[in-house]
């Protein structure tokens, strides 16, 4: 047995090592292609008056392309290394997308900056675009460093290609780009929708336009037209960066399935097709999800997690119930299909909503965290009602796994929050009489959280006992206000069938 276990451990470590090597090889290949592509674009942009094919045949641009590729490669490698250092504790879904996301952002920005810089003015180069994309899709700290390194890279290559006479203009544009980008990244937290962020872009553009004007004043105080034009073009650069940001961001959100504050705000809209489908086909589940969303938002705020993400995950966690809505008690209207099937079929219908929801969310390209939470929010817990019902039909011991959710267990704090709030909210509706007794209700919430912990459901996520205690206090305070002064109805013996 020990030999088998050692062999399995070796196979797992070999597989993990192979996967890491494959990811590293892919990331390296992406960086090499990006560096060469940017060098080629920069070099051939200068071949305006001669035949490009003839220049290639003579081999004239080759050495410059190699040198530019090396310069860009060193800067990009430094940026990627810093990004992985900052995101070293991130989930593999996030780290696996870092290099592709940043490479796409850099390439688009560099290309647009080169086009506008050479055809209009160097001040118009929308370099803030890349730092904004990286800040919102990866990390704000990485966004600031990206802005600094990308600005240096662009203006260095610009001077190498067009000559040192552009040094003053490049320096003024460089400083303006860095200052404006840092302020725009700071506004990302305060602007909760795209309109507010656009307005913030206008304000920052106006305020930072003075920077190139002062620099040009120091160089030549008599050249009033150049001073005014530098400020005007700098303002246009910031506005252009924001406009391009609003166009490119939704495309990258969809392409890489990433969550951003803007994307999450849109997903909370009840006009979203999946939420409308849930409301129409499983209205009881829809109402439950809305309440769980409010509770999850409060709990996430209490332990310092992303409140918007928690709310979105809660809204969509049960979307898979639209597949067989009538098998869930909150959607039934008198008839209960579980009365006509064996417990094994009932369990299959109940547990399938997590995998079905995961499939639907992936198909609609919602953020990975939302789809993963839908799959994880029941973990590997058993559906006890049907387990006990099946046990009454046989004297043999049944395999508990056959009556349990497939998992995996929650792997993030938000997934754990959804597991807890989902269970406690359902129990609060079923046992509403306990809500009127603070002591009894606290014991109910405490016991339900302890039961999940006792079943080892939180072993794969970073949630702490302190977090669980804070979540318990939050739910004990919030739920009674939602269900106060309820009319007491007769108990329904089928209320726990989908728990």
Secondary structure as the mmCIF struct_conf table of DSSP 4:
data_model
#
loop_
_struct_conf.conf_type_id
_struct_conf.id
_struct_conf.beg_label_comp_id
_struct_conf.beg_label_asym_id
_struct_conf.beg_label_seq_id
_struct_conf.end_label_comp_id
_struct_conf.end_label_asym_id
_struct_conf.end_label_seq_id
HELX_RH_AL_P HELX_RH_AL_P1 UNK A 2 UNK A 44
TURN_TY1_P TURN_TY1_P1 UNK A 45 UNK A 46
BEND BEND1 UNK A 48 UNK A 50
HELX_RH_AL_P HELX_RH_AL_P2 UNK A 52 UNK A 58
TURN_TY1_P TURN_TY1_P2 UNK A 59 UNK A 59
HELX_RH_AL_P HELX_RH_AL_P3 UNK A 60 UNK A 86
TURN_TY1_P TURN_TY1_P3 UNK A 87 UNK A 89
BEND BEND2 UNK A 90 UNK A 90
HELX_RH_AL_P HELX_RH_AL_P4 UNK A 92 UNK A 95
TURN_TY1_P TURN_TY1_P4 UNK A 96 UNK A 97
HELX_RH_AL_P HELX_RH_AL_P5 UNK A 98 UNK A 119
TURN_TY1_P TURN_TY1_P5 UNK A 120 UNK A 120
HELX_RH_3T_P HELX_RH_3T_P1 UNK A 122 UNK A 124
TURN_TY1_P TURN_TY1_P6 UNK A 127 UNK A 127
HELX_RH_AL_P HELX_RH_AL_P6 UNK A 128 UNK A 137
TURN_TY1_P TURN_TY1_P7 UNK A 138 UNK A 138
HELX_RH_AL_P HELX_RH_AL_P7 UNK A 140 UNK A 162
HELX_RH_3T_P HELX_RH_3T_P2 UNK A 164 UNK A 166
HELX_RH_AL_P HELX_RH_AL_P8 UNK A 167 UNK A 187
TURN_TY1_P TURN_TY1_P8 UNK A 188 UNK A 190
BEND BEND3 UNK A 193 UNK A 193
HELX_RH_AL_P HELX_RH_AL_P9 UNK A 194 UNK A 219
TURN_TY1_P TURN_TY1_P9 UNK A 221 UNK A 222
HELX_RH_AL_P HELX_RH_AL_P10 UNK A 224 UNK A 256
TURN_TY1_P TURN_TY1_P10 UNK A 257 UNK A 257
HELX_RH_AL_P HELX_RH_AL_P11 UNK A 261 UNK A 267
TURN_TY1_P TURN_TY1_P11 UNK A 268 UNK A 268
BEND BEND4 UNK A 269 UNK A 269
TURN_TY1_P TURN_TY1_P12 UNK A 270 UNK A 271
BEND BEND5 UNK A 272 UNK A 272
HELX_RH_AL_P HELX_RH_AL_P12 UNK A 273 UNK A 281
HELX_RH_AL_P HELX_RH_AL_P13 UNK A 283 UNK A 302
TURN_TY1_P TURN_TY1_P13 UNK A 303 UNK A 304
HELX_RH_AL_P HELX_RH_AL_P14 UNK A 307 UNK A 316
TURN_TY1_P TURN_TY1_P14 UNK A 317 UNK A 318
HELX_RH_3T_P HELX_RH_3T_P3 UNK A 319 UNK A 322
TURN_TY1_P TURN_TY1_P15 UNK A 323 UNK A 324
HELX_RH_3T_P HELX_RH_3T_P4 UNK A 325 UNK A 327
BEND BEND6 UNK A 328 UNK A 328
HELX_RH_3T_P HELX_RH_3T_P5 UNK A 329 UNK A 331
BEND BEND7 UNK A 333 UNK A 334
HELX_RH_3T_P HELX_RH_3T_P6 UNK A 337 UNK A 340
BEND BEND8 UNK A 341 UNK A 341
HELX_RH_AL_P HELX_RH_AL_P15 UNK A 343 UNK A 363
TURN_TY1_P TURN_TY1_P16 UNK A 364 UNK A 365
HELX_RH_AL_P HELX_RH_AL_P16 UNK A 368 UNK A 376
TURN_TY1_P TURN_TY1_P17 UNK A 377 UNK A 380
STRN STRN1 UNK A 382 UNK A 382
HELX_RH_AL_P HELX_RH_AL_P17 UNK A 384 UNK A 391
TURN_TY1_P TURN_TY1_P18 UNK A 392 UNK A 393
BEND BEND9 UNK A 395 UNK A 396
HELX_LH_PP_P HELX_LH_PP_P1 UNK A 397 UNK A 398
HELX_RH_3T_P HELX_RH_3T_P7 UNK A 400 UNK A 403
STRN STRN2 UNK A 404 UNK A 404
HELX_LH_PP_P HELX_LH_PP_P2 UNK A 408 UNK A 410
BEND BEND10 UNK A 412 UNK A 412
HELX_RH_AL_P HELX_RH_AL_P18 UNK A 413 UNK A 430
TURN_TY1_P TURN_TY1_P19 UNK A 431 UNK A 431
HELX_RH_3T_P HELX_RH_3T_P8 UNK A 432 UNK A 436
HELX_RH_AL_P HELX_RH_AL_P19 UNK A 438 UNK A 454
TURN_TY1_P TURN_TY1_P20 UNK A 455 UNK A 460
BEND BEND11 UNK A 461 UNK A 461
HELX_RH_AL_P HELX_RH_AL_P20 UNK A 465 UNK A 482
BEND BEND12 UNK A 483 UNK A 483
TURN_TY1_P TURN_TY1_P21 UNK A 484 UNK A 485
HELX_LH_PP_P HELX_LH_PP_P3 UNK A 486 UNK A 488
HELX_LH_PP_P HELX_LH_PP_P4 UNK A 490 UNK A 492
TURN_TY1_P TURN_TY1_P22 UNK A 493 UNK A 498
#
